[in-house]
Amino acid sequence: MPSGAELIKKAKEQIVEVDPRDVADVLGNGHRDEVVLVDVREQHEFEEAHLPGAVHVPRGHLEQRIEGAVGDRSKRVILYCAAGNRSALAAKTLIEDLGYERAESMIGGITLWKDRGYDVEVPRRLTSEQRERYSRHLLVPEIGLEGQLKLLDAKVLLLGAGGLGSPTALYLAAAGVGTLGIVDDDVVDLSNLQRQVAHSEARIGMPKVDSAEQAIHDINADVNVVKYQTRLDASNIMEIIDGYDVIVDGVDNFPTRYLLNDATVRLKIPVVSASILGFDGQLSVFAPYEGPCYRCLYPTPPPAELAPSCGANGVLGALPGIMGVLQAIEVVKLITGSGEPLIGRLLLYEALSTSFTDLKVRRDPDCPICSRDPESISDEEMGVFPDYEAFCAAAG
């Protein structure tokens, strides 16, 4: 049985080792996108300091997590540890067992890197309570410590604290989103409780923003809740939405959706939009200038008879739960930069058949909203919008 030292020596003979100077050259000469830097040390070591831009995949979880961090097996991967031993074994595993073509180990690890005077990143640390609360996120390579810190720093605005806004708010609070803004001018009534899970019988008659705040803080008291007990309109939308990272659209009327689209395109804020009716729901992400906007998808509103409200035609109580949770997932993906958000796609859900349909949606080159160069929008235009009440009434 070979000793640990013998295994390490043999691994180093079978892999490519790279000097810290060469790694520094790669990071500093504009070729950063050509390489993935992987730290294979333990969590506490990574949190103390790590190389700039490194992703964390502990050697003990290498086989389970590396694909989430480095999906392209032809990509150049440079691994490092404290002294270059664990990373050598990890590089050998990637090449021989997992099919990676260019896995290399940095000589001397982060110890030699620091001795040479190269910069390291000293990340913010989670408190012990946060590490426990978000432990399942920390285990997911697409989120991890970096993603969780992004969530804690994020500001998300919820338009509506009703059927869609309720589950979205609760799951974003549980995920650790640092600031949740809520826009809603309504109060809780008995008919809401069939689907609006943030509210309760004890809070009937309470403003929905206050009720939602209580529900959020019951889950996570650290979330900063900003309440706007008002109706969103052309006079206040720019002031309310400015400064948020993502907006969750749970409104139930076309004039507000068109207004929201105009404002978010001008401020370049992505919108996670969902709608529900009966047994059907739909979901998309409108990221200004990355994909189509809402006006590309709906150049004009459909006639009223083709777009009845939930109040008129009803909705399955559990349906907004499904669509709201999907909205929360899209928000997390946008904030953490993980996965493929529904940009340029429209997801349709039919509860009666339990089926999803994923449709491609393209930008309209003649769209009156997003086809304009954003730099051409003057300061005077930024807060001036069409009369969308009249626009939608004319279509009906």
Residue pairs with C-beta under 8 A, 6 or more apart in sequence:
2 10
7 89
8 85
8 88
8 89
11 88
11 89
11 91
11 92
12 88
12 105
14 92
14 95
14 96
15 88
15 91
15 92
15 95
15 103
15 104
15 105
16 91
16 102
16 104
16 105
17 84
17 88
17 104
17 105
17 106
17 107
18 78
18 104
18 105
18 106
18 107
19 106
19 107
20 106
20 107
20 108
20 112
20 113
20 116
20 118
21 116
23 37
23 51
23 78
23 80
23 106
23 113
24 113
24 116
24 118
26 32
26 34
26 35
26 78
27 37
27 51
27 52
27 53
32 53
34 75
34 76
35 75
35 76
35 77
35 78
36 55
36 69
36 70
36 75
36 76
36 77
36 78
37 51
37 53
37 54
37 55
37 78
37 80
38 54
38 55
38 56
38 57
38 66
38 69
38 70
38 77
38 78
38 79
38 80
38 90
39 45
39 46
39 50
39 51
39 54
39 55
39 56
39 57
39 79
39 80
39 81
39 110
40 57
40 58
40 59
40 62
40 79
40 80
40 81
40 86
40 87
40 90
41 56
41 58
41 59
41 81
41 82
41 86
41 110
42 58
42 60
43 56
43 58
43 138
43 145
45 82
46 54
46 56
46 123
46 145
47 123
47 125
47 145
48 122
49 110
49 114
49 120
49 121
49 122
50 56
50 110
50 120
50 121
50 123
51 80
51 110
51 113
51 118
51 120
51 121
52 119
52 120
52 121
53 121
54 80
54 121
55 69
55 70
55 141
55 144
55 146
56 144
56 145
56 146
57 65
57 66
57 69
57 141
58 65
59 81
59 86
59 87
59 89
59 90
62 90
62 93
62 94
63 93
63 97
63 98
65 141
66 94
66 98
66 100
68 140
68 141
68 142
69 141
70 77
70 100
73 98
73 99
73 100
73 101
74 101
74 102
75 102
76 102
76 104
77 91
77 94
77 100
77 102
77 103
77 104
78 104
78 105
78 106
79 87
79 90
79 91
79 94
79 103
79 104
79 105
79 106
80 87
80 105
80 106
80 109
80 110
80 113
81 87
81 90
81 109
81 110
82 109
82 110
82 111
83 108
83 109
83 111
83 112
84 105
84 106
84 107
84 108
84 109
84 112
85 109
87 105
87 106
87 109
88 105
90 103
90 105
91 103
91 104
91 105
94 100
94 103
95 101
95 103
106 113
108 115
110 120
113 120
114 120
123 145
123 146
123 149
124 149
126 134
126 145
126 148
126 149
130 148
130 152
130 176
131 138
133 176
133 220
134 148
134 176
137 143
137 144
137 147
137 148
137 151
137 175
137 176
138 144
138 145
138 148
140 147
142 336
142 338
142 339
143 151
143 332
143 336
143 338
146 336
147 335
147 336
147 337
147 338
148 176
150 335
150 336
150 337
151 175
151 176
151 177
151 178
151 332
151 335
151 336
152 176
152 177
152 178
153 178
154 177
154 178
154 179
154 245
154 246
154 335
155 177
155 178
155 179
155 181
155 243
155 244
155 245
156 172
156 177
156 179
156 180
156 181
156 244
156 245
156 246
156 247
156 248
156 331
156 335
157 180
157 181
157 182
157 183
157 240
157 241
157 244
157 246
157 247
157 248
158 165
158 168
158 169
158 180
158 181
158 182
158 183
158 212
158 248
158 250
159 165
159 183
159 232
159 247
159 248
159 249
159 250
159 251
159 256
159 260
160 183
160 184
160 249
160 250
160 251
160 252
161 169
161 182
161 184
161 186
161 196
161 198
161 208
161 209
161 211
161 212
161 250
162 184
162 186
162 192
162 195
162 196
162 208
162 250
162 252
162 320
163 195
163 196
163 250
163 276
163 310
163 315
163 319
163 320
163 324
164 248
164 250
164 274
164 276
164 320
164 323
164 324
164 327
165 182
165 184
165 198
165 212
165 248
165 250
165 324
166 195
166 196
166 197
166 198
166 199
166 212
166 215
166 320
166 324
167 197
167 198
167 320
167 321
167 324
167 325
167 328
168 248
168 250
168 324
168 325
168 327
168 328
168 331
169 180
169 182
169 198
169 212
169 215
169 216
170 197
170 198
170 215
170 216
170 219
171 324
171 325
171 328
172 180
172 328
172 331
172 332
173 180
173 216
173 219
173 220
173 223
174 219
174 220
175 328
175 332
176 220
176 222
176 223
177 223
177 331
177 335
178 222
178 223
178 224
179 223
179 224
179 225
179 226
180 216
180 223
180 224
180 225
180 226
181 225
181 226
181 227
181 228
181 240
181 244
182 208
182 209
182 212
182 213
182 225
182 226
182 227
182 228
183 209
183 228
183 230
183 232
183 240
184 207
184 208
184 209
184 212
184 228
184 229
185 229
185 230
185 231
186 207
186 208
187 205
187 206
187 207
187 208
188 196
188 199
188 203
188 204
188 205
188 206
188 207
188 208
188 211
189 204
189 205
190 201
190 204
192 199
193 199
193 200
193 201
194 317
195 315
195 317
195 318
195 319
195 320
195 321
196 208
196 320
197 321
198 208
198 211
198 212
198 215
198 216
199 206
199 208
199 211
199 212
199 215
200 211
203 210
203 211
203 214
207 229
209 227
209 228
209 229
210 227
210 229
212 225
213 225
213 227
216 223
216 225
217 223
217 225
228 240
230 236
230 240
232 240
232 251
232 256
232 259
232 260
233 256
233 259
234 259
234 383
234 385
237 259
237 260
237 263
237 385
238 263
238 266
238 267
238 382
238 383
241 247
241 260
241 263
241 264
241 267
241 269
242 267
244 269
245 269
245 334
245 335
246 269
246 270
246 271
246 272
246 331
246 334
246 335
247 260
247 264
247 269
247 270
247 271
247 272
248 271
248 272
248 327
248 331
249 257
249 260
249 271
249 272
249 273
249 274
250 274
250 324
250 327
251 257
251 260
252 275
252 309
252 310
253 309
253 392
254 298
254 301
254 307
254 388
254 392
255 388
255 389
255 391
255 392
256 388
257 273
257 294
258 294
258 295
258 301
258 386
258 388
258 391
258 392
259 385
259 388
260 271
260 294
261 271
261 286
261 293
261 294
261 295
261 369
262 295
262 369
262 385
262 386
263 385
264 270
264 271
264 286
264 288
265 288
265 289
265 293
265 369
265 370
265 374
266 374
266 377
266 381
266 382
268 288
268 289
268 374
269 288
270 285
270 286
270 287
270 288
270 290
270 334
270 341
270 343
271 285
271 286
271 287
271 294
272 283
272 285
272 327
272 330
272 331
272 334
273 283
273 284
273 285
273 286
273 294
274 281
274 282
274 283
274 323
274 324
274 326
274 327
275 281
275 282
275 323
276 310
276 315
276 319
276 320
276 323
277 308
277 309
277 310
277 313
277 315
278 313
278 314
278 315
278 316
279 316
279 319
279 350
279 351
279 352
280 319
280 348
280 349
280 350
280 351
281 319
281 320
281 322
281 323
281 348
281 349
281 351
282 323
282 346
282 347
282 348
282 349
283 323
283 326
283 327
283 330
283 342
283 346
283 347
283 349
284 297
284 342
284 345
284 346
284 347
284 361
285 291
285 330
285 334
285 341
285 342
285 343
285 345
286 292
286 293
286 294
286 343
287 334
287 341
287 343
288 370
288 374
289 370
289 374
290 343
290 344
291 343
291 344
291 361
291 363
292 344
292 361
292 362
292 363
292 364
292 367
292 370
293 363
293 367
293 369
293 370
295 364
295 367
295 368
295 369
295 370
296 361
296 362
296 363
296 364
296 367
296 369
296 370
297 346
297 361
299 364
299 367
300 391
300 395
301 307
301 391
301 392
301 395
301 396
302 395
303 395
303 396
304 396
316 351
318 351
319 349
319 351
322 349
322 351
323 349
326 347
330 341
330 342
332 338
333 339
333 340
333 341
334 341
344 360
344 361
344 362
344 363
345 358
345 359
345 360
345 361
346 358
346 359
346 361
347 356
347 357
347 358
347 359
348 356
348 357
348 358
348 359
349 355
349 356
350 356
350 357
363 370
363 371
364 370
364 371
365 371
